[in-house]
Amino acid sequence: MGNKNKTVSFRVNEDTFDALRDIAEERDLSLSAVFRDYVDQLVAHDGKVRVVPEDETTEVESEFPPTVEVSKSFVREHERLELEAKHLRDQLDEHKQYISQLRAELEGRDDVEDVVHLDDLDDLDDEDEPFQLG
């Protein structure tokens, strides 16, 4: 299923509408684009977007959006683990292909009745007497 665009509709008073249209014209955007940008920011920051006058942006920028410094060793370890995980996924895929190949070969053989399944042996051991060494 693909992402379908949905329509959001609400009412504002005429003065607010005119102000929003002016903002959109100043930025050479449509009203829809202004709202899409705002909604995208709102969603990206988990609803923690606030409108601040431009002269106050320097003090707000230091607190929002929050930033975290991460050591290079942490980043390197994370990258190493990602590479290791990718390698393990590749190995798993190879093993799955090998198992599929073996199953296909087994199904193609005529002497399949000679194959003993371990699950069948477990069932026999439960019914028979226990195996004793010499």
C-alpha positions in Angstrom: 0.0 0.0 0.0 1.4 3.4 -0.9 1.1 6.6 0.9 -2.0 8.4 0.0 -2.3 12.1 0.4 -5.1 13.1 2.8 -6.9 16.5 3.0 -7.0 18.4 6.2 -9.7 21.2 6.4 -10.4 23.8 9.1 -11.9 27.2 9.4 -10.1 30.5 10.4 -11.4 34.0 10.6 -11.0 36.4 7.7 -8.2 38.4 9.2 -6.2 35.3 10.0 -6.7 34.0 6.5 -5.6 37.3 5.0 -2.5 37.3 7.2 -1.7 33.7 6.1 -2.1 34.6 2.5 0.3 37.5 2.9 2.8 35.2 4.5 2.5 32.8 1.6 2.9 35.5 -1.0 6.0 36.9 0.8 7.6 33.5 0.6 6.3 32.9 -3.0 4.4 29.8 -1.8 0.9 28.6 -1.9 -1.1 28.5 1.3 -1.1 24.7 1.0 2.7 24.7 0.8 2.9 26.9 4.0 0.7 24.5 5.9 2.4 21.4 4.5 5.8 22.8 5.7 4.4 23.5 9.1 2.7 20.1 9.4 5.9 18.4 8.3 7.9 20.2 11.0 5.2 19.5 13.6 5.3 15.8 12.8 9.1 15.6 12.5 9.5 17.2 16.0 6.8 15.2 17.7 4.5 18.2 18.1 7.1 20.4 19.7 7.2 23.2 17.1 6.6 26.7 18.2 6.5 30.0 16.3 9.0 32.6 17.5 9.7 36.1 16.3 12.9 36.2 14.3 14.7 38.4 16.7 14.3 35.8 19.4 15.5 32.8 17.3 19.1 32.8 18.6 18.0 31.9 22.1 15.5 29.3 20.9 17.9 27.7 18.5 20.1 26.7 21.4 17.3 24.7 22.9 15.3 23.5 19.9 15.7 21.3 18.1 17.7 19.4 20.8 21.1 18.2 19.8 23.2 15.5 21.3 26.9 15.1 20.9 28.1 11.5 20.4 31.7 10.4 20.7 33.5 9.1 17.6 34.1 5.8 19.3 30.3 5.3 19.7 29.7 6.1 16.1 32.5 3.8 15.0 31.1 1.0 17.2 27.6 1.6 15.8 29.0 1.4 12.2 31.0 -1.8 13.1 27.8 -3.4 14.5 25.9 -2.4 11.4 28.5 -4.0 9.1 28.6 -7.1 11.3 24.8 -7.3 11.2 24.8 -7.0 7.4 27.5 -9.7 7.2 25.4 -12.0 9.4 22.3 -11.3 7.3 24.3 -12.1 4.1 25.5 -15.4 5.7 22.0 -16.3 6.7 20.8 -15.7 3.2 23.6 -17.9 1.9 22.7 -20.7 4.3 19.0 -20.4 3.4 19.9 -20.7 -0.3 22.1 -23.7 0.5 19.3 -25.4 2.4 16.9 -24.8 -0.4 19.4 -26.3 -2.9 19.8 -29.4 -0.7 16.0 -29.8 -0.3 15.6 -29.5 -4.1 18.3 -32.1 -4.6 16.7 -34.4 -2.1 13.3 -34.1 -3.7 14.8 -34.9 -7.1 16.4 -38.1 -5.9 14.8 -41.6 -6.5 16.2 -43.2 -3.3 14.4 -40.9 -0.9 13.2 -43.9 1.2 16.8 -44.3 2.4 16.5 -40.9 4.1 16.0 -41.1 7.9 14.5 -38.0 9.5 15.8 -37.2 13.0 12.3 -36.4 14.2 11.3 -39.9 13.3 14.2 -41.3 15.4 13.1 -39.2 18.4 9.6 -40.7 18.2 11.1 -44.2 18.0 13.4 -43.6 21.0 10.4 -42.6 23.1 8.5 -45.8 22.3 11.4 -48.3 22.5 13.6 -49.3 25.4 16.4 -46.9 26.2 19.7 -47.5 24.3 22.4 -48.9 26.5 26.1 -48.9 25.9 27.9 -52.2 26.1 
